[in-house]
Amino acid sequence: MVAVRGLAGGAIARLPLEVYVARVLAGEGEPGAPDATQEALAIAIRTFAIFNIGRHQHDGFDLCDTTHCQVLRAATANSRRAVLATAGRILSYQGAPAEIFYSASCGGRSESASEVWARSNLPYLRSVDDDVHDGDTPWILELTLEEVERTLRRIGFEGSLQNVEVAARNDSGRASRLRLAGLRPDAITGEQFRSALGATVVRSTAFSVSKRGSTLRLTGRGFGHGVGMCVIGAGRRARRGESVDAILGKYYPGLTLSRLGDVPEIAIAKAAPARPVAPARGLAVLVPNGSTISAAELQRLASRTQDGLAKALGAASPVAALELHGTLDSFRAATGSPWWVDAVVRGTTIDLAPAAVLGQRDGLEAAVQRAMAELVMGSALADRPAWVRIGGARHFARMLAGNRGGTGAPDGRPRCPADAELTLAISAGAHRDAESRAEACFARAYAQTNDWRSVR
């Protein structure tokens, strides 16, 4: 069974797996596509569902019905037929359900997962030529500099946009980094730019940019992130006679076509939600199976941090849920953050990078302290720039650790980072620099008032 939210006006519904696959196939598939296409996509949809069971565990269900997961529609005769023909079949890698993706159209070359989500351990999701797109008509989008600037300002950029240029392309030819003349920061990744403008507006990152007067013209190919199976390409391959196995082999080289009953249950459990420990003192904690730190130990650490923050900030910690992820891929999938981020605070939920990764940085305790400080201070600082919230969290976490180095008022006047420098940094170095400046800015302002709530 799959628990899906979004059906019937946002309600959670439990659907048998094959019913779920038939409904997603109706929503994600190409209308009128040949049987081989429908069957190949049904296998991909089933694999995605099995791997991602529990993706929305914090919200009480498995999968949503939006493009964040998979889109559902009413099943059709064709989608039901494809599901029956492939029932129980999934793609596996090294004996476990594979983590896979698919998109509408790759525009002639698929994208590597490592370029979009930094999933470097998925060798079967590499960039491959797709020779069925020669006749595709490029898409064209025209936007004014003012429109783009207004959108980027909403996500934390500052300044006056003068131009947008492609500064770097990856191996698939997609725009990996854009230069934003006149803004701070002056760079953004292609995926961040597409997300900011809207994935249905900027259809893919396979585009070029030209400027005429105050208008930018984007000319591109493809629709979607381009990773894995290309739905339109699969349809064209089926029409020229390729089989289900050939289509899957083209887009997912190196994967094995298996049946659910043949994949050990322990392998399927890799995709299962982490086990929670009973909430205590307003804290619900989840750790992955086999974690080097137990849920009880993490809960004790979080409780000590609560006590220390209550004393330092004069504010109580809200009810919170902490999840320690087992892998960087799990952390990135849940948060959308790059590998160099230690923790992400969303509402009253804290996602933590794996303990082994944090151990190579400042340690798990430091990450918990910074994240919980940000959580406690969040409501009071909600209307402030990001440097106030993030700098304050780092400042008080350092105090909790008994390390006051760097927390005093710095000499001179540090340049406080724009919100986008903290939330959309394009490298680990840029991220560290922005956080250090945020802490210095906060320390300077706090030293003048000794009231963290007044820092602006």
Secondary structure by P-SEA (a helix, b strand, c coil): cbbbcccccbbbbbbcaaaaaaaaaaacccccccaaaaaaaaaaaaaaaaaacccccccccccccccccbbbccccaaaaaaaaacccbbbbccccccccccccccccbbbbcccccccccccccccccccccccbbbbbbbbcaaaaaaaaaaacccccccccccccccccccccbbbbcccccccccaaaaaaaacccccccccbbbbbcccbbbbbbccccccccccaaaaaaaaaacccaaaaaaaacccccccccccccccccccccccccccccccbbbbbcccccccaaaaaaaaaaaaaaaaaacccccccbbbbbbccaaaaaaaccccccccccccccbbbbccaaaaaacccaaaaaaaaaaaaaaccccccccaaaaaaaaaaaaaaaaccccccccccccccccccccccccccaaaaaaaaaaaaaaaaaaaaacccccccc
